[in-house]
Amino acid sequence: MYSLEKTIEEGKLRPDANLLVMEIEQRALAFVTLQLVYHHVAQGVLDDIPWVVSFCSICNGGAAFSPQVNGQVLQFSVRGVYDAMILMGDDETGSYWDHLTGLCVHGNLTGQRMNRHSNLLHMTARKALTAHPGIQVAFYPLGAEQQAEAQEDEVWRKEAQPEWSTRLQQTLANEDTRLPRLDMGLGVWTDHQSRYYPMTQLNLIDNALIDKLDGRQLLVYIDPVSQVPDAFYTDATEAITRRDTIQLNNGDTLRDGGVFNKEGQLRRVERPLQLFSRWYAFAVRFPGCGIYAGA
């Protein structure tokens, strides 16, 4: 692992590079999105705490878990596709695991679930440096052929309507057709409630809204720096977008990728579990979830 700031200074990453960021006990670790697009799964240790992250370029979803199950650290890799998403497998037992929920779906450990470390959030390197001063990056350099393959997959991932093969479509069961399959948006959930915020809805209301999830006030917005949706709990009741900032009526300001209080100090925020993904992926994992349709 390397200092993200130094990695940028050395020219190995651009400030606008896309990253995926997780947290373990208030320490953040970044991954280069393009590298995870190729590898799909990465695993390691941070401050003696084991972690495993997954990212699926088909559904655009990813998660961060503890790979320690029943006192044993399992070693994971991609083993196939199920429900039009990658499916992980462990070397030790040969079991198969859902990469978004951490649930073992087949094998000796069926029904076991990995503990989730945190969200795996999309952000630019610039935003990550502001939001998490001193953040490190897990860097997995790609060879020339790997880089070319990853770039092709990245272009496909970002398409609004990427072409699906018949074989891929056949892996998707129990599809929820309330929204178009490949729409993008932010899904959030608690133990009692789940809701999906389509990007089209966020665009219609100036990229920021205040909502309630499971009885708590929630800001859902498209970040001005990374241009991807995000959400955190707040006591604010109004959000106003002003070019590259979002102003809340509790004195907080979102700028440069961070949340600053009225004294101008960077502050930590509490986020619900969330997933920036295509509609089908969130809907199949959270059946019957709510869909935000405006105030």
LOKOL-795268 format. One record per residue (C-alpha): z, x, y; residue number from 1. Coordinates in pm, 1 decimal. Layout:
# LOKOL-795268
{node {Z, X, Y}, NUM}
...
This chain:
# LOKOL-795268
{node {0.0, 0.0, 0.0}, 1}
{node {-85.5, 119.1, 348.4}, 2}
{node {1.5, 41.3, 707.7}, 3}
{node {-244.1, -222.1, 830.5}, 4}
{node {-235.4, -77.1, 1180.5}, 5}
{node {-321.2, 270.6, 1051.8}, 6}
{node {-592.2, 135.1, 822.7}, 7}
{node {-760.4, -20.7, 1126.5}, 8}
{node {-713.6, 294.9, 1337.3}, 9}
{node {-883.6, 499.6, 1063.8}, 10}
{node {-1183.1, 268.0, 1071.8}, 11}
{node {-1134.0, 134.5, 717.1}, 12}
{node {-1091.4, -222.4, 847.6}, 13}
{node {-1209.3, -402.5, 1158.7}, 14}
{node {-960.6, -602.4, 1371.3}, 15}
{node {-1158.4, -917.0, 1290.4}, 16}
{node {-1153.2, -852.6, 913.5}, 17}
{node {-1047.2, -1155.4, 709.5}, 18}
{node {-716.4, -1114.0, 528.0}, 19}
{node {-489.7, -1315.7, 300.0}, 20}
{node {-119.0, -1270.7, 374.2}, 21}
{node {190.7, -1343.6, 166.0}, 22}
{node {561.2, -1292.7, 238.1}, 23}
{node {847.0, -1180.6, 14.8}, 24}
{node {1193.9, -1205.5, 167.2}, 25}
{node {1052.9, -1187.7, 522.4}, 26}
{node {831.0, -887.1, 447.1}, 27}
{node {458.2, -950.5, 473.7}, 28}
{node {180.3, -799.6, 265.9}, 29}
{node {-190.3, -843.5, 338.9}, 30}
{node {-494.3, -838.8, 114.0}, 31}
{node {-854.4, -795.2, 223.1}, 32}
{node {-1022.3, -1128.1, 149.3}, 33}
{node {-1349.2, -965.8, 42.1}, 34}
{node {-1165.3, -748.8, -210.9}, 35}
{node {-984.0, -1050.1, -358.3}, 36}
{node {-1312.6, -1241.3, -367.4}, 37}
{node {-1426.1, -973.2, -612.5}, 38}
{node {-1104.0, -906.5, -807.9}, 39}
{node {-964.6, -1266.0, -795.4}, 40}
{node {-620.7, -1145.0, -906.8}, 41}
{node {-402.3, -860.3, -778.4}, 42}
{node {-57.1, -758.0, -894.5}, 43}
{node {209.4, -511.9, -787.2}, 44}
{node {563.0, -456.6, -660.1}, 45}
{node {707.5, -484.7, -307.0}, 46}
{node {1060.9, -353.7, -252.2}, 47}
{node {1121.8, -367.3, -628.6}, 48}
{node {1009.2, -732.2, -640.4}, 49}
{node {706.2, -796.6, -863.2}, 50}
{node {426.7, -1018.5, -732.3}, 51}
{node {91.6, -1154.9, -840.3}, 52}
{node {-165.1, -1318.3, -611.4}, 53}
{node {-477.9, -1512.3, -697.1}, 54}
{node {-777.0, -1618.6, -491.4}, 55}
{node {-1066.0, -1837.9, -599.0}, 56}
{node {-1388.8, -1812.6, -400.8}, 57}
{node {-1509.0, -2140.6, -556.6}, 58}
{node {-1230.1, -2359.1, -417.0}, 59}
{node {-1119.0, -2119.1, -139.0}, 60}
{node {-757.4, -2150.8, -257.2}, 61}
{node {-501.0, -1885.5, -339.0}, 62}
{node {-130.6, -1846.2, -410.2}, 63}
{node {143.4, -1584.9, -449.0}, 64}
{node {390.7, -1593.0, -738.8}, 65}
{node {650.3, -1392.3, -922.9}, 66}
{node {493.7, -1281.9, -1254.9}, 67}
{node {840.1, -1257.2, -1411.2}, 68}
{node {881.0, -1531.0, -1672.6}, 69}
{node {1182.9, -1551.2, -1903.0}, 70}
{node {1292.2, -1208.0, -1782.5}, 71}
{node {956.9, -1042.7, -1864.4}, 72}
{node {696.6, -929.8, -1610.4}, 73}
{node {360.2, -1053.9, -1736.4}, 74}
{node {28.1, -889.7, -1655.2}, 75}
{node {-240.4, -1129.6, -1531.3}, 76}
{node {-617.3, -1136.6, -1502.0}, 77}
{node {-891.9, -1397.5, -1472.3}, 78}
{node {-977.7, -1557.9, -1807.6}, 79}
{node {-1222.3, -1834.0, -1717.8}, 80}
{node {-1287.4, -2142.4, -1506.8}, 81}
{node {-1117.3, -2482.5, -1532.2}, 82}
{node {-1144.5, -2776.0, -1289.3}, 83}
{node {-1401.2, -2565.2, -1099.0}, 84}
{node {-1134.6, -2303.4, -1022.9}, 85}
{node {-1041.5, -1972.3, -1175.6}, 86}
{node {-795.0, -1978.6, -1464.1}, 87}
{node {-552.1, -1690.3, -1513.3}, 88}
{node {-428.8, -1548.9, -1841.2}, 89}
{node {-146.8, -1310.0, -1929.9}, 90}
{node {-186.5, -1010.5, -2160.9}, 91}
{node {151.7, -1041.2, -2331.2}, 92}
{node {126.5, -1392.8, -2477.1}, 93}
{node {-238.7, -1485.4, -2426.8}, 94}
{node {-133.8, -1799.4, -2240.0}, 95}
{node {-343.5, -1961.5, -1964.8}, 96}
{node {-209.2, -2039.5, -1617.6}, 97}
{node {-316.1, -2258.6, -1328.1}, 98}
{node {-374.7, -2024.8, -1036.4}, 99}
{node {-265.0, -2271.0, -764.3}, 100}
{node {52.0, -2417.1, -915.6}, 101}
{node {165.9, -2130.7, -1140.4}, 102}
{node {192.1, -2370.8, -1433.5}, 103}
{node {113.4, -2250.6, -1785.7}, 104}
{node {-140.1, -2501.7, -1920.3}, 105}
{node {-215.6, -2357.5, -2264.8}, 106}
{node {-58.4, -2112.0, -2508.2}, 107}
{node {288.1, -2005.0, -2618.3}, 108}
{node {434.0, -2058.4, -2270.4}, 109}
{node {284.7, -2403.2, -2204.8}, 110}
{node {499.3, -2591.6, -1955.4}, 111}
{node {657.5, -2279.7, -1803.9}, 112}
{node {599.0, -2227.1, -1434.7}, 113}
{node {603.6, -1908.8, -1227.0}, 114}
{node {824.2, -1911.0, -917.7}, 115}
{node {621.5, -1920.3, -596.4}, 116}
{node {685.2, -1636.6, -351.3}, 117}
{node {509.4, -1790.9, -50.9}, 118}
{node {190.5, -1933.3, 86.4}, 119}
{node {-116.8, -1711.4, 83.1}, 120}
{node {-243.0, -1760.1, 437.1}, 121}
{node {-587.8, -1687.0, 579.5}, 122}
{node {-580.5, -1479.6, 897.8}, 123}
{node {-764.4, -1200.2, 1073.9}, 124}
{node {-625.1, -847.9, 1083.2}, 125}
{node {-562.5, -895.6, 1456.0}, 126}
{node {-355.2, -1208.8, 1391.9}, 127}
{node {-163.7, -1042.7, 1106.2}, 128}
{node {-61.0, -751.4, 1330.7}, 129}
{node {71.3, -991.1, 1595.6}, 130}
{node {245.6, -1230.9, 1359.2}, 131}
{node {388.4, -958.8, 1132.8}, 132}
{node {452.2, -631.1, 1316.6}, 133}
{node {455.0, -340.2, 1071.4}, 134}
{node {268.2, -535.0, 802.9}, 135}
{node {125.2, -340.8, 509.2}, 136}
{node {-204.9, -398.1, 333.6}, 137}
{node {-278.6, -367.7, -38.1}, 138}
{node {-616.9, -195.6, -30.0}, 139}
{node {-846.2, -214.3, -333.7}, 140}
{node {-1166.1, -25.5, -236.9}, 141}
{node {-1488.7, -153.7, -388.8}, 142}
{node {-1777.8, 57.6, -514.8}, 143}
{node {-2127.3, 0.3, -373.6}, 144}
{node {-2231.7, -244.1, -648.3}, 145}
{node {-1897.6, -424.3, -634.0}, 146}
{node {-1925.2, -450.7, -255.3}, 147}
{node {-2273.0, -601.3, -280.0}, 148}
{node {-2158.4, -854.3, -540.4}, 149}
{node {-1852.1, -945.6, -332.5}, 150}
{node {-2066.9, -993.3, -21.3}, 151}
{node {-2291.0, -1236.4, -210.0}, 152}
{node {-1987.1, -1431.8, -330.0}, 153}
{node {-1842.1, -1429.1, 21.8}, 154}
{node {-2160.3, -1579.7, 167.3}, 155}
{node {-2150.0, -1847.6, -104.1}, 156}
{node {-1777.1, -1913.4, -34.2}, 157}
{node {-1841.7, -1978.5, 334.1}, 158}
{node {-2133.3, -2215.8, 285.8}, 159}
{node {-2061.4, -2577.8, 372.9}, 160}
{node {-2241.5, -2703.1, 62.5}, 161}
{node {-2275.1, -2416.4, -187.0}, 162}
{node {-2494.6, -2490.5, -486.0}, 163}
{node {-2296.9, -2565.3, -801.4}, 164}
{node {-2432.4, -2507.2, -1149.2}, 165}
{node {-2423.3, -2788.9, -1403.0}, 166}
{node {-2184.2, -2580.5, -1610.9}, 167}
{node {-1941.4, -2546.2, -1319.8}, 168}
{node {-1952.6, -2918.1, -1245.4}, 169}
{node {-1877.1, -2997.6, -1608.8}, 170}
{node {-1542.2, -2816.7, -1586.2}, 171}
{node {-1417.2, -3058.0, -1316.1}, 172}
{node {-1232.8, -3360.5, -1451.9}, 173}
{node {-1059.6, -3654.5, -1278.6}, 174}
{node {-1234.0, -3593.3, -947.0}, 175}
{node {-1105.7, -3780.0, -638.3}, 176}
{node {-1408.7, -3915.2, -450.2}, 177}
{node {-1230.5, -4040.1, -137.2}, 178}
{node {-1376.3, -3741.8, 50.3}, 179}
{node {-1686.9, -3532.9, -18.4}, 180}
{node {-1608.9, -3280.1, -292.1}, 181}
{node {-1674.7, -2965.6, -87.7}, 182}
{node {-1516.3, -3065.8, 243.8}, 183}
{node {-1274.0, -2805.6, 380.6}, 184}
{node {-925.8, -2875.4, 511.3}, 185}
{node {-557.6, -2795.5, 497.8}, 186}
{node {-341.1, -2945.0, 225.5}, 187}
{node {37.6, -2945.7, 274.5}, 188}
{node {310.6, -3063.0, 42.4}, 189}
{node {681.1, -3093.2, -30.4}, 190}
{node {860.5, -3208.3, -343.8}, 191}
{node {811.2, -3567.1, -228.0}, 192}
{node {489.5, -3587.2, -27.9}, 193}
{node {144.0, -3429.8, -3.3}, 194}
{node {-126.5, -3473.9, 261.1}, 195}
{node {-472.1, -3333.5, 330.6}, 196}
{node {-600.3, -3266.2, 684.4}, 197}
{node {-982.9, -3246.3, 688.5}, 198}
{node {-1129.6, -2990.4, 925.9}, 199}
{node {-1348.7, -3266.7, 1070.6}, 200}
{node {-1037.7, -3460.1, 1178.6}, 201}
{node {-879.4, -3152.9, 1336.1}, 202}
{node {-1200.4, -3079.9, 1526.2}, 203}
{node {-1204.8, -3434.7, 1664.6}, 204}
{node {-857.5, -3406.4, 1820.2}, 205}
{node {-895.6, -3073.7, 1999.4}, 206}
{node {-779.9, -2866.5, 1700.5}, 207}
{node {-409.4, -2953.5, 1714.2}, 208}
{node {-190.3, -3247.9, 1620.1}, 209}
{node {174.3, -3338.2, 1569.4}, 210}
{node {246.9, -3530.3, 1250.8}, 211}
{node {543.1, -3601.8, 1023.9}, 212}
{node {567.3, -3478.6, 666.0}, 213}
{node {855.0, -3593.9, 449.6}, 214}
{node {1048.2, -3690.8, 764.0}, 215}
{node {999.3, -3360.8, 948.9}, 216}
{node {789.5, -3294.6, 1258.7}, 217}
{node {484.9, -3083.0, 1178.0}, 218}
{node {224.7, -2903.7, 1390.8}, 219}
{node {-115.6, -2883.0, 1222.0}, 220}
{node {-376.8, -2683.3, 1410.4}, 221}
{node {-680.8, -2460.3, 1392.4}, 222}
{node {-568.0, -2115.2, 1496.8}, 223}
{node {-761.1, -1992.5, 1804.2}, 224}
{node {-776.9, -1634.8, 1667.1}, 225}
{node {-865.5, -1681.3, 1300.3}, 226}
{node {-1031.6, -2024.5, 1335.0}, 227}
{node {-861.7, -2146.2, 1016.1}, 228}
{node {-605.5, -2429.1, 991.0}, 229}
{node {-233.4, -2362.2, 976.3}, 230}
{node {85.1, -2569.6, 990.9}, 231}
{node {453.0, -2520.0, 1070.6}, 232}
{node {757.6, -2732.3, 1141.2}, 233}
{node {844.6, -2789.5, 1506.4}, 234}
{node {1060.0, -3002.5, 1733.2}, 235}
{node {770.9, -3037.3, 1979.0}, 236}
{node {611.0, -3379.2, 2026.4}, 237}
{node {291.5, -3273.8, 2204.3}, 238}
{node {37.2, -2991.5, 2161.7}, 239}
{node {-229.6, -2903.0, 2418.2}, 240}
{node {-516.6, -2664.3, 2341.9}, 241}
{node {-619.0, -2439.5, 2630.3}, 242}
{node {-910.6, -2212.3, 2533.9}, 243}
{node {-745.2, -1942.1, 2322.3}, 244}
{node {-387.1, -2075.7, 2330.6}, 245}
{node {-198.8, -2385.4, 2215.9}, 246}
{node {92.4, -2497.9, 2433.1}, 247}
{node {376.8, -2705.3, 2287.8}, 248}
{node {608.1, -2917.4, 2502.2}, 249}
{node {915.9, -2743.1, 2359.0}, 250}
{node {815.6, -2422.3, 2538.6}, 251}
{node {644.1, -2249.4, 2246.2}, 252}
{node {298.1, -2099.1, 2292.0}, 253}
{node {53.9, -1999.3, 2018.3}, 254}
{node {-151.6, -1700.0, 2128.4}, 255}
{node {-302.1, -1385.9, 1976.6}, 256}
{node {-208.2, -1515.5, 1633.4}, 257}
{node {166.0, -1539.4, 1701.8}, 258}
{node {416.5, -1805.8, 1809.0}, 259}
{node {607.0, -1711.6, 2125.6}, 260}
{node {904.8, -1890.8, 2280.3}, 261}
{node {934.2, -1966.0, 2652.1}, 262}
{node {1085.9, -1621.1, 2709.0}, 263}
{node {769.9, -1466.3, 2564.1}, 264}
{node {939.6, -1342.5, 2246.5}, 265}
{node {765.4, -1358.6, 1911.0}, 266}
{node {952.9, -1589.3, 1679.5}, 267}
{node {942.3, -1678.6, 1312.6}, 268}
{node {843.9, -2030.8, 1214.6}, 269}
{node {910.0, -2231.9, 899.2}, 270}
{node {597.8, -2344.1, 718.4}, 271}
{node {555.7, -2607.2, 449.9}, 272}
{node {371.9, -2509.3, 135.4}, 273}
{node {6.3, -2523.2, 231.8}, 274}
{node {-340.6, -2452.8, 104.4}, 275}
{node {-665.9, -2407.2, 297.8}, 276}
{node {-917.5, -2521.6, 39.3}, 277}
{node {-1201.0, -2751.4, -49.0}, 278}
{node {-1104.0, -3114.6, -97.4}, 279}
{node {-1161.0, -3136.3, -472.0}, 280}
{node {-916.6, -2854.2, -546.8}, 281}
{node {-625.6, -2998.4, -350.5}, 282}
{node {-691.8, -3352.1, -473.1}, 283}
{node {-704.1, -3257.7, -840.4}, 284}
{node {-374.6, -3068.4, -815.8}, 285}
{node {-203.8, -3331.5, -599.3}, 286}
{node {-343.7, -3659.8, -731.5}, 287}
{node {-305.3, -3952.9, -495.5}, 288}
{node {-227.1, -3727.4, -197.8}, 289}
{node {-243.9, -3875.9, 149.9}, 290}
{node {-540.2, -3806.4, 378.4}, 291}
{node {-487.0, -3772.7, 753.1}, 292}
{node {-720.9, -4014.7, 926.0}, 293}
{node {-597.1, -3997.9, 1285.8}, 294}
{node {-299.9, -4135.3, 1475.1}, 295}
